[in-house]
Amino acid sequence: MKEVTVSDSTLRQAAQEGMDAFVDVFVNAIRETIGGELTAETMAELSADQITLLAYDMLRSEVMDGGFVQLIHNGYGPFFFRNPFDKAVRGWGIPDLCSLIRKAHKLYNQYREELEADCSDEEFMAMFERYPAFDDLDDTFVENEEEWTALVAAYIDEHIESFATITED
């Protein structure tokens, strides 16, 4: 296990800036510790909570930018739907996100081959029209993202030792 560290002053500054900055301090520290990329090798160096946090950050980034269609097309489907991410966020006290991931998983299973296929930008943009079943899931995520991120921040705050060692400056 690699040690992830966050300085106390950085943490205090982020806490004053708000929940997004607070979460980002841990995401950035974990990414920096593993060299910026989450791979099978670097996952072995992290705790389940650290992996779940990086996954939440990826999920939030992808879905807020282009929805679940983009998430799946960009190759993240197996990571989210063949791993216990849904159970992990339920354990973090976010059952509605767990439920949303499970609904997306059903659609992933149904449309996986088409969504993961290589295609042109035009064909990719057409996917949003061809798979409207994802629209409600995307909307639900966007509507709840702020609340869910606040719950992620609260979980980190209550379990800081699972994410990083806080160092004095």
Secondary structure, DSSP 8 states (H G I E B T S, - for coil): ----EEEHHHHHHHHHH-HHHHHHHHHHHHHHHTTT---HHHHTTS-HHHHHHHHHHHHHHHHHHHHHHHHHHTT-HHHHHSSTHHHHHHHTT-HHHHHHHHHHHHHHHHHHHHHHS---HHHHHHHHHH-THHHHHHHHHHHHHHHHHHHHHHHHHHTGGGT-EEE--
